[in-house]
Amino acid sequence: MVGHGNEDQGVSEAFTQIDGGALDLLIVGDHASAYVPADIDLGISPDLLRQHVAIDIGVAEVSRLLAQQLAGTAILGGVSRLVIDLNREDDAPGLLPVMSDGHAIPGNRDADLAARMLRFHHPYHHRIEALLAAMNAPFILSVHSFTPRLESDPGQQRPWEIGILYNQDDRAARIAIPLLEAAGLIVGDQQPYSGQLLNATMNRHAEANGIPYLGVEMRQDLVRDAAGQKRFADVLGPVVLACRSALA
C-alpha cells in the first residue's frame, strides 16, 4: 500500500502513516491493505486479494477520512494479512496462514516466518509504539471490517452493522454502544466475535499500557463504496471524540 497526498507523512513497506493533525488520537488498521510484495508468491488467484480473506474492505478509506475529520493520526498495515497477520501475537499459530476461511495459501507452507516478522510485523508494531509514546494522553481507535457471512459457514447470520470488540477494558465500549445505537446502527456487543479471543494489537498497545481504546468492526457490504465509507466516518467521528473526552 502506498500513500498519496500531503497527509501521508510516513510510508514504508510495513505500514502507511497518515498525519491528519495534532490530536492525541491514533487510528489503527491492521488489515487495511491487500498488497503482496512482488518477491512473495502466495500461490493464490489474484481474485482472492479483493476478498475479506486478504483485506478488511473499507478500513483504509474510513480510517483516512477519520484521521482528516478528527485531526488525528492513522497507521495502516502495509501488507495483506495473507503475507503476515499483524493482529496476532508474536507466537500465535495464525501469523502465517496456510488456510483461511476455506482457502489454501500454498505459498506460505515453506515460508520463512522469522523473515516476514522482521520485515513487516516488527516495524509495524514498533511504529505504533513510537507514535503512542509521543502522545501525552493517547486514545486508540482500532478499525476492522467483517463479512455478512463466512464462506466456510454461509448459514451463520451476521445482522449487525457494526460490532464493538474489547478484552478486559470495556470503558469505551460502554460509552460507544448507546451512541451508535442512537445514530441508527444495529450494534453488536462482542460481535461478530469476541475481543477476548482476538484482540492482539489492542492487548499489546492499549490494554497492557492502560491506554483507552475503542475497537470497531464495520460490516463490509456497508463500506464498500465512497458513500458508505463517508457515512460510517461521519457516524464514528463524534463517538470517538466522546470516548476520548471521557477517558483519555
TISEPA-590579 format. One record per residue (C-alpha): residue in one letter; x, y, z; chain. Coordinates in pm, whole numbers. Example, Ala and Ser with C-alpha at 12.3 -4.5 7.8 and 13.67 -1.06 7.14 Angstrom:
% residues 2
<rec><type>A</type><east>1230</east><north>-450</north><up>780</up><mol>A</mol></rec>
<rec><type>S</type><east>1367</east><north>-106</north><up>714</up><mol>A</mol></rec>
END
This chain:
% residues 248
<rec><type>M</type><east>0</east><north>0</north><up>0</up><mol>A</mol></rec>
<rec><type>V</type><east>137</east><north>336</north><up>-92</up><mol>A</mol></rec>
<rec><type>G</type><east>39</east><north>674</north><up>39</up><mol>A</mol></rec>
<rec><type>H</type><east>-67</east><north>971</north><up>-166</up><mol>A</mol></rec>
<rec><type>G</type><east>-121</east><north>1336</north><up>-86</up><mol>A</mol></rec>
<rec><type>N</type><east>39</east><north>1560</north><up>172</up><mol>A</mol></rec>
<rec><type>E</type><east>-136</east><north>1388</north><up>462</up><mol>A</mol></rec>
<rec><type>D</type><east>76</east><north>1074</north><up>418</up><mol>A</mol></rec>
<rec><type>Q</type><east>387</east><north>1166</north><up>612</up><mol>A</mol></rec>
<rec><type>G</type><east>521</east><north>818</north><up>676</up><mol>A</mol></rec>
<rec><type>V</type><east>519</east><north>540</north><up>419</up><mol>A</mol></rec>
<rec><type>S</type><east>708</east><north>214</north><up>441</up><mol>A</mol></rec>
<rec><type>E</type><east>662</east><north>-138</north><up>314</up><mol>A</mol></rec>
<rec><type>A</type><east>522</east><north>-238</north><up>653</up><mol>A</mol></rec>
<rec><type>F</type><east>275</east><north>47</north><up>707</up><mol>A</mol></rec>
<rec><type>T</type><east>128</east><north>372</north><up>582</up><mol>A</mol></rec>
<rec><type>Q</type><east>105</east><north>660</north><up>829</up><mol>A</mol></rec>
<rec><type>I</type><east>-149</east><north>938</north><up>775</up><mol>A</mol></rec>
<rec><type>D</type><east>-96</east><north>1259</north><up>968</up><mol>A</mol></rec>
<rec><type>G</type><east>-427</east><north>1440</north><up>985</up><mol>A</mol></rec>
<rec><type>G</type><east>-344</east><north>1670</north><up>1274</up><mol>A</mol></rec>
<rec><type>A</type><east>-213</east><north>1706</north><up>1626</up><mol>A</mol></rec>
<rec><type>L</type><east>-491</east><north>1541</north><up>1832</up><mol>A</mol></rec>
<rec><type>D</type><east>-367</east><north>1260</north><up>2057</up><mol>A</mol></rec>
<rec><type>L</type><east>-570</east><north>1005</north><up>1863</up><mol>A</mol></rec>
<rec><type>L</type><east>-421</east><north>701</north><up>1690</up><mol>A</mol></rec>
<rec><type>I</type><east>-636</east><north>515</north><up>1437</up><mol>A</mol></rec>
<rec><type>V</type><east>-505</east><north>162</north><up>1376</up><mol>A</mol></rec>
<rec><type>G</type><east>-600</east><north>-52</north><up>1075</up><mol>A</mol></rec>
<rec><type>D</type><east>-419</east><north>-385</north><up>1098</up><mol>A</mol></rec>
<rec><type>H</type><east>-577</east><north>-535</north><up>785</up><mol>A</mol></rec>
<rec><type>A</type><east>-618</east><north>-225</north><up>567</up><mol>A</mol></rec>
<rec><type>S</type><east>-412</east><north>-348</north><up>269</up><mol>A</mol></rec>
<rec><type>A</type><east>-424</east><north>-632</north><up>17</up><mol>A</mol></rec>
<rec><type>Y</type><east>-67</east><north>-561</north><up>-101</up><mol>A</mol></rec>
<rec><type>V</type><east>162</east><north>-858</north><up>-165</up><mol>A</mol></rec>
<rec><type>P</type><east>527</east><north>-768</north><up>-244</up><mol>A</mol></rec>
<rec><type>A</type><east>649</east><north>-885</north><up>-583</up><mol>A</mol></rec>
<rec><type>D</type><east>906</east><north>-1119</north><up>-429</up><mol>A</mol></rec>
<rec><type>I</type><east>640</east><north>-1310</north><up>-228</up><mol>A</mol></rec>
<rec><type>D</type><east>434</east><north>-1574</north><up>-412</up><mol>A</mol></rec>
<rec><type>L</type><east>133</east><north>-1688</north><up>-211</up><mol>A</mol></rec>
<rec><type>G</type><east>24</east><north>-1931</north><up>-480</up><mol>A</mol></rec>
<rec><type>I</type><east>-333</east><north>-1796</north><up>-491</up><mol>A</mol></rec>
<rec><type>S</type><east>-565</east><north>-1646</north><up>-751</up><mol>A</mol></rec>
<rec><type>P</type><east>-539</east><north>-1266</north><up>-775</up><mol>A</mol></rec>
<rec><type>D</type><east>-917</east><north>-1253</north><up>-726</up><mol>A</mol></rec>
<rec><type>L</type><east>-867</east><north>-1366</north><up>-367</up><mol>A</mol></rec>
<rec><type>L</type><east>-681</east><north>-1043</north><up>-291</up><mol>A</mol></rec>
<rec><type>R</type><east>-1003</east><north>-848</north><up>-341</up><mol>A</mol></rec>
<rec><type>Q</type><east>-1187</east><north>-1052</north><up>-78</up><mol>A</mol></rec>
<rec><type>H</type><east>-1207</east><north>-1044</north><up>301</up><mol>A</mol></rec>
<rec><type>V</type><east>-962</east><north>-1333</north><up>326</up><mol>A</mol></rec>
<rec><type>A</type><east>-692</east><north>-1086</north><up>217</up><mol>A</mol></rec>
<rec><type>I</type><east>-813</east><north>-743</north><up>331</up><mol>A</mol></rec>
<rec><type>D</type><east>-1062</east><north>-569</north><up>558</up><mol>A</mol></rec>
<rec><type>I</type><east>-1262</east><north>-389</north><up>291</up><mol>A</mol></rec>
<rec><type>G</type><east>-1334</east><north>-23</north><up>365</up><mol>A</mol></rec>
<rec><type>V</type><east>-1091</east><north>13</north><up>655</up><mol>A</mol></rec>
<rec><type>A</type><east>-825</east><north>218</north><up>476</up><mol>A</mol></rec>
<rec><type>E</type><east>-1078</east><north>463</north><up>338</up><mol>A</mol></rec>
<rec><type>V</type><east>-1274</east><north>510</north><up>662</up><mol>A</mol></rec>
<rec><type>S</type><east>-952</east><north>544</north><up>862</up><mol>A</mol></rec>
<rec><type>R</type><east>-822</east><north>810</north><up>623</up><mol>A</mol></rec>
<rec><type>L</type><east>-1148</east><north>1004</north><up>646</up><mol>A</mol></rec>
<rec><type>L</type><east>-1144</east><north>987</north><up>1025</up><mol>A</mol></rec>
<rec><type>A</type><east>-781</east><north>1099</north><up>1051</up><mol>A</mol></rec>
<rec><type>Q</type><east>-865</east><north>1406</north><up>846</up><mol>A</mol></rec>
<rec><type>Q</type><east>-1201</east><north>1471</north><up>1014</up><mol>A</mol></rec>
<rec><type>L</type><east>-1069</east><north>1438</north><up>1371</up><mol>A</mol></rec>
<rec><type>A</type><east>-718</east><north>1578</north><up>1311</up><mol>A</mol></rec>
<rec><type>G</type><east>-559</east><north>1257</north><up>1433</up><mol>A</mol></rec>
<rec><type>T</type><east>-301</east><north>1008</north><up>1309</up><mol>A</mol></rec>
<rec><type>A</type><east>-372</east><north>679</north><up>1132</up><mol>A</mol></rec>
<rec><type>I</type><east>-139</east><north>386</north><up>1083</up><mol>A</mol></rec>
<rec><type>L</type><east>-247</east><north>124</north><up>832</up><mol>A</mol></rec>
<rec><type>G</type><east>-90</east><north>-217</north><up>788</up><mol>A</mol></rec>
<rec><type>G</type><east>108</east><north>-223</north><up>464</up><mol>A</mol></rec>
<rec><type>V</type><east>58</east><north>-583</north><up>353</up><mol>A</mol></rec>
<rec><type>S</type><east>-221</east><north>-835</north><up>324</up><mol>A</mol></rec>
<rec><type>R</type><east>-297</east><north>-1049</north><up>626</up><mol>A</mol></rec>
<rec><type>L</type><east>-210</east><north>-1343</north><up>397</up><mol>A</mol></rec>
<rec><type>V</type><east>151</east><north>-1220</north><up>395</up><mol>A</mol></rec>
<rec><type>I</type><east>160</east><north>-1181</north><up>774</up><mol>A</mol></rec>
<rec><type>D</type><east>-126</east><north>-1123</north><up>1016</up><mol>A</mol></rec>
<rec><type>L</type><east>-42</east><north>-805</north><up>1207</up><mol>A</mol></rec>
<rec><type>N</type><east>-324</east><north>-866</north><up>1455</up><mol>A</mol></rec>
<rec><type>R</type><east>-163</east><north>-1174</north><up>1608</up><mol>A</mol></rec>
<rec><type>E</type><east>78</east><north>-1222</north><up>1895</up><mol>A</mol></rec>
<rec><type>D</type><east>438</east><north>-1294</north><up>1803</up><mol>A</mol></rec>
<rec><type>D</type><east>396</east><north>-1665</north><up>1883</up><mol>A</mol></rec>
<rec><type>A</type><east>41</east><north>-1715</north><up>1751</up><mol>A</mol></rec>
<rec><type>P</type><east>-15</east><north>-2007</north><up>1511</up><mol>A</mol></rec>
<rec><type>G</type><east>-215</east><north>-1791</north><up>1268</up><mol>A</mol></rec>
<rec><type>L</type><east>64</east><north>-1543</north><up>1194</up><mol>A</mol></rec>
<rec><type>L</type><east>141</east><north>-1704</north><up>860</up><mol>A</mol></rec>
<rec><type>P</type><east>-184</east><north>-1862</north><up>737</up><mol>A</mol></rec>
<rec><type>V</type><east>-174</east><north>-2173</north><up>521</up><mol>A</mol></rec>
<rec><type>M</type><east>-556</east><north>-2190</north><up>526</up><mol>A</mol></rec>
<rec><type>S</type><east>-801</east><north>-1902</north><up>565</up><mol>A</mol></rec>
<rec><type>D</type><east>-1182</east><north>-1926</north><up>552</up><mol>A</mol></rec>
<rec><type>G</type><east>-1159</east><north>-2244</north><up>347</up><mol>A</mol></rec>
<rec><type>H</type><east>-892</east><north>-2115</north><up>105</up><mol>A</mol></rec>
<rec><type>A</type><east>-550</east><north>-2278</north><up>84</up><mol>A</mol></rec>
<rec><type>I</type><east>-248</east><north>-2046</north><up>81</up><mol>A</mol></rec>
<rec><type>P</type><east>13</east><north>-2287</north><up>-57</up><mol>A</mol></rec>
<rec><type>G</type><east>291</east><north>-2030</north><up>-89</up><mol>A</mol></rec>
<rec><type>N</type><east>306</east><north>-1994</north><up>288</up><mol>A</mol></rec>
<rec><type>R</type><east>375</east><north>-2360</north><up>363</up><mol>A</mol></rec>
<rec><type>D</type><east>753</east><north>-2323</north><up>338</up><mol>A</mol></rec>
<rec><type>A</type><east>777</east><north>-1950</north><up>400</up><mol>A</mol></rec>
<rec><type>D</type><east>1031</east><north>-1803</north><up>642</up><mol>A</mol></rec>
<rec><type>L</type><east>821</east><north>-1675</north><up>933</up><mol>A</mol></rec>
<rec><type>A</type><east>1113</east><north>-1504</north><up>1105</up><mol>A</mol></rec>
<rec><type>A</type><east>1197</east><north>-1308</north><up>790</up><mol>A</mol></rec>
<rec><type>R</type><east>837</east><north>-1195</north><up>746</up><mol>A</mol></rec>
<rec><type>M</type><east>822</east><north>-1089</north><up>1112</up><mol>A</mol></rec>
<rec><type>L</type><east>1138</east><north>-880</north><up>1079</up><mol>A</mol></rec>
<rec><type>R</type><east>1026</east><north>-728</north><up>750</up><mol>A</mol></rec>
<rec><type>F</type><east>662</east><north>-644</north><up>833</up><mol>A</mol></rec>
<rec><type>H</type><east>531</east><north>-733</north><up>1179</up><mol>A</mol></rec>
<rec><type>H</type><east>803</east><north>-579</north><up>1395</up><mol>A</mol></rec>
<rec><type>P</type><east>832</east><north>-245</north><up>1207</up><mol>A</mol></rec>
<rec><type>Y</type><east>454</east><north>-202</north><up>1214</up><mol>A</mol></rec>
<rec><type>H</type><east>422</east><north>-256</north><up>1588</up><mol>A</mol></rec>
<rec><type>H</type><east>735</east><north>-57</north><up>1668</up><mol>A</mol></rec>
<rec><type>R</type><east>586</east><north>236</north><up>1477</up><mol>A</mol></rec>
<rec><type>I</type><east>264</east><north>212</north><up>1678</up><mol>A</mol></rec>
<rec><type>E</type><east>470</east><north>215</north><up>1999</up><mol>A</mol></rec>
<rec><type>A</type><east>664</east><north>521</north><up>1886</up><mol>A</mol></rec>
<rec><type>L</type><east>350</east><north>713</north><up>1787</up><mol>A</mol></rec>
<rec><type>L</type><east>182</east><north>641</north><up>2121</up><mol>A</mol></rec>
<rec><type>A</type><east>496</east><north>734</north><up>2316</up><mol>A</mol></rec>
<rec><type>A</type><east>490</east><north>1077</north><up>2151</up><mol>A</mol></rec>
<rec><type>M</type><east>134</east><north>1146</north><up>2270</up><mol>A</mol></rec>
<rec><type>N</type><east>54</east><north>1299</north><up>2609</up><mol>A</mol></rec>
<rec><type>A</type><east>-293</east><north>1148</north><up>2652</up><mol>A</mol></rec>
<rec><type>P</type><east>-344</east><north>894</north><up>2372</up><mol>A</mol></rec>
<rec><type>F</type><east>-668</east><north>731</north><up>2267</up><mol>A</mol></rec>
<rec><type>I</type><east>-673</east><north>447</north><up>2014</up><mol>A</mol></rec>
<rec><type>L</type><east>-941</east><north>362</north><up>1759</up><mol>A</mol></rec>
<rec><type>S</type><east>-896</east><north>14</north><up>1614</up><mol>A</mol></rec>
<rec><type>V</type><east>-1076</east><north>-33</north><up>1281</up><mol>A</mol></rec>
<rec><type>H</type><east>-1162</east><north>-367</north><up>1122</up><mol>A</mol></rec>
<rec><type>S</type><east>-1442</east><north>-493</north><up>898</up><mol>A</mol></rec>
<rec><type>F</type><east>-1632</east><north>-820</north><up>876</up><mol>A</mol></rec>
<rec><type>T</type><east>-1828</east><north>-1012</north><up>614</up><mol>A</mol></rec>
<rec><type>P</type><east>-2207</east><north>-1053</north><up>628</up><mol>A</mol></rec>
<rec><type>R</type><east>-2137</east><north>-1428</north><up>629</up><mol>A</mol></rec>
<rec><type>L</type><east>-1836</east><north>-1659</north><up>623</up><mol>A</mol></rec>
<rec><type>E</type><east>-1766</east><north>-1859</north><up>309</up><mol>A</mol></rec>
<rec><type>S</type><east>-1685</east><north>-2156</north><up>529</up><mol>A</mol></rec>
<rec><type>D</type><east>-2012</east><north>-2115</north><up>725</up><mol>A</mol></rec>
<rec><type>P</type><east>-2266</east><north>-1945</north><up>495</up><mol>A</mol></rec>
<rec><type>G</type><east>-2557</east><north>-2033</north><up>724</up><mol>A</mol></rec>
<rec><type>Q</type><east>-2424</east><north>-1811</north><up>1002</up><mol>A</mol></rec>
<rec><type>Q</type><east>-2621</east><north>-1486</north><up>1013</up><mol>A</mol></rec>
<rec><type>R</type><east>-2443</east><north>-1159</north><up>1094</up><mol>A</mol></rec>
<rec><type>P</type><east>-2712</east><north>-891</north><up>1114</up><mol>A</mol></rec>
<rec><type>W</type><east>-2501</east><north>-628</north><up>1292</up><mol>A</mol></rec>
<rec><type>E</type><east>-2396</east><north>-319</north><up>1100</up><mol>A</mol></rec>
<rec><type>I</type><east>-2110</east><north>-251</north><up>1339</up><mol>A</mol></rec>
<rec><type>G</type><east>-1953</east><north>-451</north><up>1619</up><mol>A</mol></rec>
<rec><type>I</type><east>-1767</east><north>-328</north><up>1926</up><mol>A</mol></rec>
<rec><type>L</type><east>-1484</east><north>-551</north><up>2049</up><mol>A</mol></rec>
<rec><type>Y</type><east>-1274</east><north>-544</north><up>2366</up><mol>A</mol></rec>
<rec><type>N</type><east>-1092</east><north>-777</north><up>2600</up><mol>A</mol></rec>
<rec><type>Q</type><east>-1087</east><north>-664</north><up>2965</up><mol>A</mol></rec>
<rec><type>D</type><east>-1115</east><north>-288</north><up>2911</up><mol>A</mol></rec>
<rec><type>D</type><east>-1473</east><north>-212</north><up>2807</up><mol>A</mol></rec>
<rec><type>R</type><east>-1479</east><north>153</north><up>2915</up><mol>A</mol></rec>
<rec><type>A</type><east>-1506</east><north>298</north><up>2564</up><mol>A</mol></rec>
<rec><type>A</type><east>-1743</east><north>21</north><up>2455</up><mol>A</mol></rec>
<rec><type>R</type><east>-1994</east><north>118</north><up>2725</up><mol>A</mol></rec>
<rec><type>I</type><east>-1988</east><north>478</north><up>2600</up><mol>A</mol></rec>
<rec><type>A</type><east>-1991</east><north>397</north><up>2229</up><mol>A</mol></rec>
<rec><type>I</type><east>-2261</east><north>131</north><up>2204</up><mol>A</mol></rec>
<rec><type>P</type><east>-2558</east><north>350</north><up>2310</up><mol>A</mol></rec>
<rec><type>L</type><east>-2428</east><north>639</north><up>2098</up><mol>A</mol></rec>
<rec><type>L</type><east>-2401</east><north>419</north><up>1789</up><mol>A</mol></rec>
<rec><type>E</type><east>-2748</east><north>278</north><up>1853</up><mol>A</mol></rec>
<rec><type>A</type><east>-2884</east><north>631</north><up>1887</up><mol>A</mol></rec>
<rec><type>A</type><east>-2728</east><north>707</north><up>1545</up><mol>A</mol></rec>
<rec><type>G</type><east>-2944</east><north>431</north><up>1398</up><mol>A</mol></rec>
<rec><type>L</type><east>-2693</east><north>145</north><up>1366</up><mol>A</mol></rec>
<rec><type>I</type><east>-2754</east><north>-219</north><up>1460</up><mol>A</mol></rec>
<rec><type>V</type><east>-2469</east><north>-268</north><up>1708</up><mol>A</mol></rec>
<rec><type>G</type><east>-2311</east><north>-595</north><up>1818</up><mol>A</mol></rec>
<rec><type>D</type><east>-2150</east><north>-611</north><up>2163</up><mol>A</mol></rec>
<rec><type>Q</type><east>-1857</east><north>-854</north><up>2118</up><mol>A</mol></rec>
<rec><type>Q</type><east>-1994</east><north>-944</north><up>1773</up><mol>A</mol></rec>
<rec><type>P</type><east>-1935</east><north>-1097</north><up>1523</up><mol>A</mol></rec>
<rec><type>Y</type><east>-1675</east><north>-1249</north><up>1757</up><mol>A</mol></rec>
<rec><type>S</type><east>-1535</east><north>-1168</north><up>2096</up><mol>A</mol></rec>
<rec><type>G</type><east>-1241</east><north>-938</north><up>2156</up><mol>A</mol></rec>
<rec><type>Q</type><east>-1149</east><north>-1171</north><up>2441</up><mol>A</mol></rec>
<rec><type>L</type><east>-1048</east><north>-1420</north><up>2172</up><mol>A</mol></rec>
<rec><type>L</type><east>-893</east><north>-1196</north><up>1907</up><mol>A</mol></rec>
<rec><type>N</type><east>-758</east><north>-860</north><up>2024</up><mol>A</mol></rec>
<rec><type>A</type><east>-382</east><north>-893</north><up>1986</up><mol>A</mol></rec>
<rec><type>T</type><east>-291</east><north>-542</north><up>1869</up><mol>A</mol></rec>
<rec><type>M</type><east>-510</east><north>-373</north><up>2129</up><mol>A</mol></rec>
<rec><type>N</type><east>-398</east><north>-612</north><up>2401</up><mol>A</mol></rec>
<rec><type>R</type><east>-38</east><north>-521</north><up>2324</up><mol>A</mol></rec>
<rec><type>H</type><east>-61</east><north>-146</north><up>2279</up><mol>A</mol></rec>
<rec><type>A</type><east>-372</east><north>-43</north><up>2472</up><mol>A</mol></rec>
<rec><type>E</type><east>-470</east><north>-285</north><up>2747</up><mol>A</mol></rec>
<rec><type>A</type><east>-114</east><north>-368</north><up>2850</up><mol>A</mol></rec>
<rec><type>N</type><east>-39</east><north>3</north><up>2895</up><mol>A</mol></rec>
<rec><type>G</type><east>-369</east><north>129</north><up>3033</up><mol>A</mol></rec>
<rec><type>I</type><east>-441</east><north>330</north><up>2718</up><mol>A</mol></rec>
<rec><type>P</type><east>-815</east><north>366</north><up>2647</up><mol>A</mol></rec>
<rec><type>Y</type><east>-935</east><north>240</north><up>2310</up><mol>A</mol></rec>
<rec><type>L</type><east>-1239</east><north>161</north><up>2103</up><mol>A</mol></rec>
<rec><type>G</type><east>-1236</east><north>-146</north><up>1879</up><mol>A</mol></rec>
<rec><type>V</type><east>-1484</east><north>-139</north><up>1591</up><mol>A</mol></rec>
<rec><type>E</type><east>-1582</east><north>-391</north><up>1325</up><mol>A</mol></rec>
<rec><type>M</type><east>-1777</east><north>-249</north><up>1028</up><mol>A</mol></rec>
<rec><type>R</type><east>-1986</east><north>-476</north><up>806</up><mol>A</mol></rec>
<rec><type>Q</type><east>-1813</east><north>-483</north><up>469</up><mol>A</mol></rec>
<rec><type>D</type><east>-2114</east><north>-457</north><up>242</up><mol>A</mol></rec>
<rec><type>L</type><east>-2190</east><north>-120</north><up>405</up><mol>A</mol></rec>
<rec><type>V</type><east>-1843</east><north>30</north><up>349</up><mol>A</mol></rec>
<rec><type>R</type><east>-1760</east><north>-93</north><up>0</up><mol>A</mol></rec>
<rec><type>D</type><east>-1827</east><north>240</north><up>-171</up><mol>A</mol></rec>
<rec><type>A</type><east>-1745</east><north>604</north><up>-102</up><mol>A</mol></rec>
<rec><type>A</type><east>-2095</east><north>687</north><up>22</up><mol>A</mol></rec>
<rec><type>G</type><east>-2090</east><north>407</north><up>279</up><mol>A</mol></rec>
<rec><type>Q</type><east>-1739</east><north>496</north><up>389</up><mol>A</mol></rec>
<rec><type>K</type><east>-1837</east><north>858</north><up>445</up><mol>A</mol></rec>
<rec><type>R</type><east>-2150</east><north>754</north><up>633</up><mol>A</mol></rec>
<rec><type>F</type><east>-1952</east><north>541</north><up>877</up><mol>A</mol></rec>
<rec><type>A</type><east>-1681</east><north>804</north><up>923</up><mol>A</mol></rec>
<rec><type>D</type><east>-1946</east><north>1068</north><up>993</up><mol>A</mol></rec>
<rec><type>V</type><east>-2116</east><north>845</north><up>1250</up><mol>A</mol></rec>
<rec><type>L</type><east>-1796</east><north>722</north><up>1413</up><mol>A</mol></rec>
<rec><type>G</type><east>-1626</east><north>1062</north><up>1442</up><mol>A</mol></rec>
<rec><type>P</type><east>-1843</east><north>1211</north><up>1722</up><mol>A</mol></rec>
<rec><type>V</type><east>-1850</east><north>877</north><up>1903</up><mol>A</mol></rec>
<rec><type>V</type><east>-1471</east><north>853</north><up>1905</up><mol>A</mol></rec>
<rec><type>L</type><east>-1443</east><north>1210</north><up>2036</up><mol>A</mol></rec>
<rec><type>A</type><east>-1695</east><north>1136</north><up>2311</up><mol>A</mol></rec>
<rec><type>C</type><east>-1498</east><north>829</north><up>2420</up><mol>A</mol></rec>
<rec><type>R</type><east>-1169</east><north>1015</north><up>2408</up><mol>A</mol></rec>
<rec><type>S</type><east>-1306</east><north>1313</north><up>2604</up><mol>A</mol></rec>
<rec><type>A</type><east>-1433</east><north>1083</north><up>2878</up><mol>A</mol></rec>
<rec><type>L</type><east>-1131</east><north>854</north><up>2901</up><mol>A</mol></rec>
<rec><type>A</type><east>-806</east><north>998</north><up>2763</up><mol>A</mol></rec>
END
